[in-house]
Amino acid sequence: MSTQLPTYKELLDAGVHYGHMKRKWNPKMLPNIFMEKKGIHIIDLNKTSKGLEETGKAMKSMAKAGKKILFVATKKQAKDIVAKAAESVNMPHVTDRWLGGMMTNFATIRKSVKKMNSIDKMLADGSLSSITKKERLTLTRERNKLEKVLGGIANINRLPQAVFVVDISHEHIAIAESKKLGLQTFAMVDTNSDPNKVDFAIPSNDDASKSVKIITDYLTSQIKEGLEERKNAKAEPKKADA
């Protein structure tokens, strides 16, 4: 994974510049639109690079400070890419569906996670040996259902400090909850959305998996750098004491 900002050509090859049809546009995206071609808006890749660089810097410093960033992408073409990217830097993620109240009602969500963990424990330690096969199957099914929706946030005990979202129109509930709680918001924003709804907007095609991957890969490389610097900073005082 490259820690270098993707080149203009790499962004072009990944189709990052393809926006939506003109009739679907959000006028607030005007400053980020380069031109219109055959009824489709073309995103200004200079703006993409700038947004990507600024977002990467902010994410890196958050990771260095030990803060958690929640990755959100429930669209079919983005979910696997984003889940893998988040896991590679040990960040929480929501890629199945966003449950209303996932952030604003975090205590209730934590209860569901605890329930999932306790089913795990019971299935593993044999304390359920007296239940029937059917009851075991019901429990396993319930556990798998919880895992699908909550697995990506099972390891966080408190709210993340920021969210990274692919497609703010699709994930508008996640953005609204994050805003309500004062979390930092980072996002890939296509020509049909309002970039002012987030703190850090990366003007980009949020529908094509190649585009999602090149943007997400760069951001996770920046988080990795931040985590490395944090690890090294912690090791420094130890060396001094030795």
C-alpha positions as a Markdown table, in Angstrom:
| # | Residue | x | y | z |
|---|---|---|---|---|
| 1 | Met | 0.0 | 0.0 | 0.0 |
| 2 | Ser | 1.5 | 3.3 | -1.1 |
| 3 | Thr | 1.8 | 6.1 | 1.4 |
| 4 | Gln | 2.3 | 8.5 | -1.6 |
| 5 | Leu | -0.7 | 10.5 | -2.7 |
| 6 | Pro | -2.2 | 8.8 | -5.8 |
| 7 | Thr | -1.0 | 10.5 | -9.0 |
| 8 | Tyr | -3.4 | 12.2 | -11.4 |
| 9 | Lys | -3.1 | 9.2 | -13.7 |
| 10 | Glu | -3.9 | 6.7 | -11.0 |
| 11 | Leu | -7.0 | 8.6 | -10.0 |
| 12 | Leu | -8.1 | 8.8 | -13.7 |
| 13 | Asp | -7.5 | 5.0 | -14.1 |
| 14 | Ala | -9.6 | 4.3 | -11.1 |
| 15 | Gly | -12.5 | 6.5 | -12.5 |
| 16 | Val | -12.4 | 8.8 | -9.5 |
| 17 | His | -13.4 | 11.7 | -11.7 |
| 18 | Tyr | -16.7 | 10.3 | -12.9 |
| 19 | Gly | -19.6 | 12.1 | -11.2 |
| 20 | His | -23.4 | 11.7 | -11.6 |
| 21 | Met | -25.6 | 12.8 | -14.5 |
| 22 | Lys | -26.0 | 16.5 | -14.6 |
| 23 | Arg | -29.7 | 16.3 | -13.6 |
| 24 | Lys | -28.8 | 14.6 | -10.4 |
| 25 | Trp | -26.3 | 17.2 | -9.3 |
| 26 | Asn | -26.1 | 19.2 | -6.0 |
| 27 | Pro | -25.3 | 22.8 | -6.9 |
| 28 | Lys | -23.1 | 23.0 | -3.8 |
| 29 | Met | -20.6 | 20.7 | -5.6 |
| 30 | Leu | -20.1 | 23.3 | -8.3 |
| 31 | Pro | -16.6 | 24.4 | -7.1 |
| 32 | Asn | -15.4 | 20.7 | -7.4 |
| 33 | Ile | -16.8 | 20.1 | -10.9 |
| 34 | Phe | -14.3 | 20.4 | -13.8 |
| 35 | Met | -16.7 | 20.1 | -16.7 |
| 36 | Glu | -19.7 | 18.3 | -18.1 |
| 37 | Lys | -19.3 | 15.6 | -20.7 |
| 38 | Lys | -22.2 | 13.9 | -22.4 |
| 39 | Gly | -24.5 | 14.9 | -19.6 |
| 40 | Ile | -22.2 | 13.6 | -16.9 |
| 41 | His | -20.3 | 15.8 | -14.4 |
| 42 | Ile | -16.6 | 15.3 | -14.3 |
| 43 | Ile | -14.9 | 16.0 | -10.9 |
| 44 | Asp | -11.9 | 18.2 | -10.7 |
| 45 | Leu | -9.1 | 15.8 | -9.7 |
| 46 | Asn | -7.0 | 18.7 | -8.3 |
| 47 | Lys | -9.8 | 19.2 | -5.7 |
| 48 | Thr | -9.8 | 15.5 | -5.1 |
| 49 | Ser | -6.1 | 15.4 | -4.4 |
| 50 | Lys | -6.3 | 18.4 | -2.1 |
| 51 | Gly | -9.2 | 16.9 | -0.2 |
| 52 | Leu | -7.5 | 13.5 | 0.0 |
| 53 | Glu | -4.2 | 15.1 | 1.3 |
| 54 | Glu | -6.0 | 17.2 | 4.0 |
| 55 | Thr | -8.1 | 14.2 | 5.1 |
| 56 | Gly | -5.1 | 12.0 | 5.2 |
| 57 | Lys | -3.2 | 14.4 | 7.4 |
| 58 | Ala | -6.1 | 14.8 | 9.8 |
| 59 | Met | -6.6 | 11.0 | 10.1 |
| 60 | Lys | -2.9 | 10.5 | 10.6 |
| 61 | Ser | -2.8 | 12.9 | 13.6 |
| 62 | Met | -6.0 | 11.3 | 15.1 |
| 63 | Ala | -4.4 | 7.8 | 14.8 |
| 64 | Lys | -1.2 | 9.2 | 16.4 |
| 65 | Ala | -3.3 | 10.6 | 19.3 |
| 66 | Gly | -4.8 | 7.1 | 19.8 |
| 67 | Lys | -8.3 | 8.2 | 18.6 |
| 68 | Lys | -10.7 | 5.8 | 16.8 |
| 69 | Ile | -12.2 | 6.5 | 13.4 |
| 70 | Leu | -15.4 | 4.6 | 12.4 |
| 71 | Phe | -15.5 | 3.6 | 8.8 |
| 72 | Val | -19.0 | 3.5 | 7.3 |
| 73 | Ala | -20.0 | 2.0 | 3.9 |
| 74 | Thr | -23.1 | -0.1 | 3.4 |
| 75 | Lys | -23.3 | 0.0 | -0.4 |
| 76 | Lys | -22.6 | -3.3 | -2.0 |
| 77 | Gln | -19.7 | -2.1 | -4.1 |
| 78 | Ala | -17.9 | -0.5 | -1.2 |
| 79 | Lys | -18.6 | -2.6 | 1.9 |
| 80 | Asp | -16.0 | -5.3 | 1.5 |
| 81 | Ile | -13.2 | -2.8 | 0.5 |
| 82 | Val | -14.0 | -0.6 | 3.5 |
| 83 | Ala | -14.3 | -3.5 | 6.0 |
| 84 | Lys | -10.9 | -4.8 | 4.9 |
| 85 | Ala | -9.3 | -1.4 | 5.0 |
| 86 | Ala | -10.7 | -0.6 | 8.5 |
| 87 | Glu | -9.6 | -4.0 | 9.9 |
| 88 | Ser | -6.1 | -3.5 | 8.5 |
| 89 | Val | -5.6 | -0.5 | 10.8 |
| 90 | Asn | -7.7 | -1.9 | 13.7 |
| 91 | Met | -10.5 | 0.7 | 13.2 |
| 92 | Pro | -14.2 | 0.0 | 13.8 |
| 93 | His | -16.5 | -0.3 | 10.8 |
| 94 | Val | -20.2 | -0.6 | 9.9 |
| 95 | Thr | -20.7 | -2.2 | 6.5 |
| 96 | Asp | -23.8 | -4.2 | 6.8 |
| 97 | Arg | -26.5 | -1.7 | 7.7 |
| 98 | Trp | -26.6 | 1.4 | 9.9 |
| 99 | Leu | -28.9 | 0.8 | 12.8 |
| 100 | Gly | -30.7 | 4.1 | 13.8 |
| 101 | Gly | -29.1 | 5.2 | 17.1 |
| 102 | Met | -25.8 | 3.4 | 16.5 |
| 103 | Met | -24.0 | 6.4 | 17.8 |
| 104 | Thr | -26.6 | 8.5 | 19.5 |
| 105 | Asn | -27.8 | 5.5 | 21.5 |
| 106 | Phe | -24.5 | 3.8 | 21.9 |
| 107 | Ala | -25.3 | 2.4 | 25.3 |
| 108 | Thr | -28.1 | 0.2 | 23.9 |
| 109 | Ile | -25.8 | -0.9 | 21.0 |
| 110 | Arg | -23.2 | -1.9 | 23.6 |
| 111 | Lys | -25.8 | -4.1 | 25.3 |
| 112 | Ser | -26.4 | -5.9 | 22.0 |
| 113 | Val | -22.6 | -6.4 | 21.6 |
| 114 | Lys | -22.4 | -7.8 | 25.2 |
| 115 | Lys | -25.2 | -10.2 | 24.4 |
| 116 | Met | -23.4 | -11.4 | 21.3 |
| 117 | Asn | -20.2 | -11.9 | 23.3 |
| 118 | Ser | -22.0 | -13.8 | 26.1 |
| 119 | Ile | -23.6 | -16.2 | 23.5 |
| 120 | Asp | -20.1 | -16.7 | 22.1 |
| 121 | Lys | -18.8 | -17.6 | 25.6 |
| 122 | Met | -21.7 | -20.0 | 26.3 |
| 123 | Leu | -21.3 | -21.8 | 23.0 |
| 124 | Ala | -17.6 | -22.1 | 23.6 |
| 125 | Asp | -17.3 | -23.2 | 27.2 |
| 126 | Gly | -20.0 | -26.0 | 27.1 |
| 127 | Ser | -22.3 | -24.3 | 29.6 |
| 128 | Leu | -25.1 | -24.9 | 27.1 |
| 129 | Ser | -24.6 | -28.7 | 26.9 |
| 130 | Ser | -28.1 | -29.2 | 28.4 |
| 131 | Ile | -30.0 | -27.3 | 25.6 |
| 132 | Thr | -31.5 | -29.0 | 22.6 |
| 133 | Lys | -30.1 | -28.9 | 19.1 |
| 134 | Lys | -32.9 | -26.6 | 18.0 |
| 135 | Glu | -32.3 | -24.1 | 20.8 |
| 136 | Arg | -28.6 | -24.1 | 20.0 |
| 137 | Leu | -29.4 | -23.4 | 16.4 |
| 138 | Thr | -31.6 | -20.5 | 17.3 |
| 139 | Leu | -28.9 | -19.1 | 19.5 |
| 140 | Thr | -26.3 | -19.5 | 16.8 |
| 141 | Arg | -28.5 | -17.8 | 14.3 |
| 142 | Glu | -29.2 | -14.9 | 16.6 |
| 143 | Arg | -25.4 | -14.6 | 17.3 |
| 144 | Asn | -24.7 | -14.6 | 13.6 |
| 145 | Lys | -27.3 | -11.9 | 12.9 |
| 146 | Leu | -25.8 | -9.7 | 15.6 |
| 147 | Glu | -22.3 | -10.4 | 14.3 |
| 148 | Lys | -23.3 | -9.3 | 10.8 |
| 149 | Val | -24.5 | -5.9 | 12.0 |
| 150 | Leu | -22.3 | -5.3 | 15.0 |
| 151 | Gly | -19.2 | -7.3 | 14.4 |
| 152 | Gly | -17.2 | -4.3 | 13.2 |
| 153 | Ile | -17.9 | -2.3 | 16.3 |
| 154 | Ala | -17.6 | -5.2 | 18.8 |
| 155 | Asn | -14.2 | -4.1 | 20.2 |
| 156 | Ile | -14.9 | -0.5 | 21.0 |
| 157 | Asn | -16.1 | 0.4 | 24.4 |
| 158 | Arg | -16.7 | 4.1 | 23.8 |
| 159 | Leu | -17.8 | 6.3 | 20.9 |
| 160 | Pro | -15.3 | 6.9 | 18.1 |
| 161 | Gln | -14.0 | 10.4 | 17.7 |
| 162 | Ala | -14.6 | 10.5 | 14.0 |
| 163 | Val | -16.3 | 8.8 | 11.1 |
| 164 | Phe | -15.2 | 8.2 | 7.5 |
| 165 | Val | -18.2 | 7.7 | 5.2 |
| 166 | Val | -18.5 | 6.6 | 1.6 |
| 167 | Asp | -21.5 | 8.3 | 0.1 |
| 168 | Ile | -23.0 | 10.9 | 2.5 |
| 169 | Ser | -26.4 | 10.8 | 0.8 |
| 170 | His | -26.7 | 7.0 | 1.2 |
| 171 | Glu | -25.4 | 7.2 | 4.8 |
| 172 | His | -27.2 | 10.4 | 5.8 |
| 173 | Ile | -28.3 | 8.9 | 9.1 |
| 174 | Ala | -24.7 | 8.2 | 10.1 |
| 175 | Ile | -23.7 | 11.7 | 9.2 |
| 176 | Ala | -26.6 | 13.3 | 11.1 |
| 177 | Glu | -25.8 | 11.2 | 14.3 |
| 178 | Ser | -22.1 | 12.1 | 14.0 |
| 179 | Lys | -22.9 | 15.8 | 13.7 |
| 180 | Lys | -25.3 | 15.6 | 16.6 |
| 181 | Leu | -22.5 | 14.2 | 18.8 |
| 182 | Gly | -19.8 | 16.6 | 17.5 |
| 183 | Leu | -17.7 | 13.9 | 15.9 |
| 184 | Gln | -15.3 | 14.8 | 13.1 |
| 185 | Thr | -16.6 | 13.8 | 9.7 |
| 186 | Phe | -14.5 | 12.6 | 6.7 |
| 187 | Ala | -16.2 | 11.5 | 3.5 |
| 188 | Met | -16.0 | 10.7 | -0.2 |
| 189 | Val | -18.5 | 13.1 | -1.7 |
| 190 | Asp | -19.9 | 12.7 | -5.2 |
| 191 | Thr | -21.6 | 15.3 | -7.4 |
| 192 | Asn | -25.1 | 14.5 | -6.1 |
| 193 | Ser | -24.2 | 15.5 | -2.5 |
| 194 | Asp | -23.5 | 18.6 | -0.4 |
| 195 | Pro | -19.8 | 18.7 | 0.6 |
| 196 | Asn | -20.6 | 21.3 | 3.3 |
| 197 | Lys | -22.3 | 18.5 | 5.4 |
| 198 | Val | -18.9 | 17.1 | 6.4 |
| 199 | Asp | -15.7 | 18.6 | 7.9 |
| 200 | Phe | -13.4 | 17.0 | 5.3 |
| 201 | Ala | -14.8 | 16.3 | 1.9 |
| 202 | Ile | -13.0 | 14.3 | -0.8 |
| 203 | Pro | -14.7 | 15.1 | -4.1 |
| 204 | Ser | -14.8 | 11.7 | -5.8 |
| 205 | Asn | -16.8 | 9.0 | -7.5 |
| 206 | Asp | -18.4 | 7.1 | -4.5 |
| 207 | Asp | -20.1 | 4.4 | -6.7 |
| 208 | Ala | -17.2 | 2.6 | -8.4 |
| 209 | Ser | -15.3 | 0.1 | -6.3 |
| 210 | Lys | -11.9 | 1.0 | -7.9 |
| 211 | Ser | -12.5 | 4.6 | -6.9 |
| 212 | Val | -13.5 | 3.7 | -3.3 |
| 213 | Lys | -10.4 | 1.4 | -3.1 |
| 214 | Ile | -7.8 | 4.0 | -4.2 |
| 215 | Ile | -9.2 | 6.6 | -1.8 |
| 216 | Thr | -9.6 | 4.2 | 1.2 |
| 217 | Asp | -6.1 | 2.6 | 0.6 |
| 218 | Tyr | -4.4 | 6.0 | 0.8 |
| 219 | Leu | -6.3 | 7.0 | 3.9 |
| 220 | Thr | -5.5 | 3.8 | 5.7 |
| 221 | Ser | -1.8 | 4.2 | 4.7 |
| 222 | Gln | -1.9 | 7.6 | 6.6 |
| 223 | Ile | -3.6 | 6.0 | 9.6 |
| 224 | Lys | -0.8 | 3.3 | 9.6 |
| 225 | Glu | 1.8 | 6.0 | 9.6 |
| 226 | Gly | 0.1 | 7.7 | 12.6 |
| 227 | Leu | -0.1 | 4.4 | 14.5 |
| 228 | Glu | 3.6 | 3.8 | 13.8 |
| 229 | Glu | 4.6 | 7.2 | 15.1 |
| 230 | Arg | 2.5 | 6.6 | 18.2 |
| 231 | Lys | 4.2 | 3.3 | 18.8 |
| 232 | Asn | 7.6 | 4.8 | 18.3 |
| 233 | Ala | 6.8 | 7.8 | 20.6 |
| 234 | Lys | 5.8 | 5.4 | 23.3 |
| 235 | Ala | 9.1 | 3.4 | 22.9 |
| 236 | Glu | 11.3 | 6.5 | 23.1 |
| 237 | Pro | 10.9 | 7.2 | 26.8 |
| 238 | Lys | 11.7 | 3.6 | 27.6 |
| 239 | Lys | 15.0 | 3.9 | 25.7 |
| 240 | Ala | 15.8 | 7.0 | 27.6 |
| 241 | Asp | 15.3 | 5.2 | 30.9 |
| 242 | Ala | 17.5 | 2.3 | 29.9 |
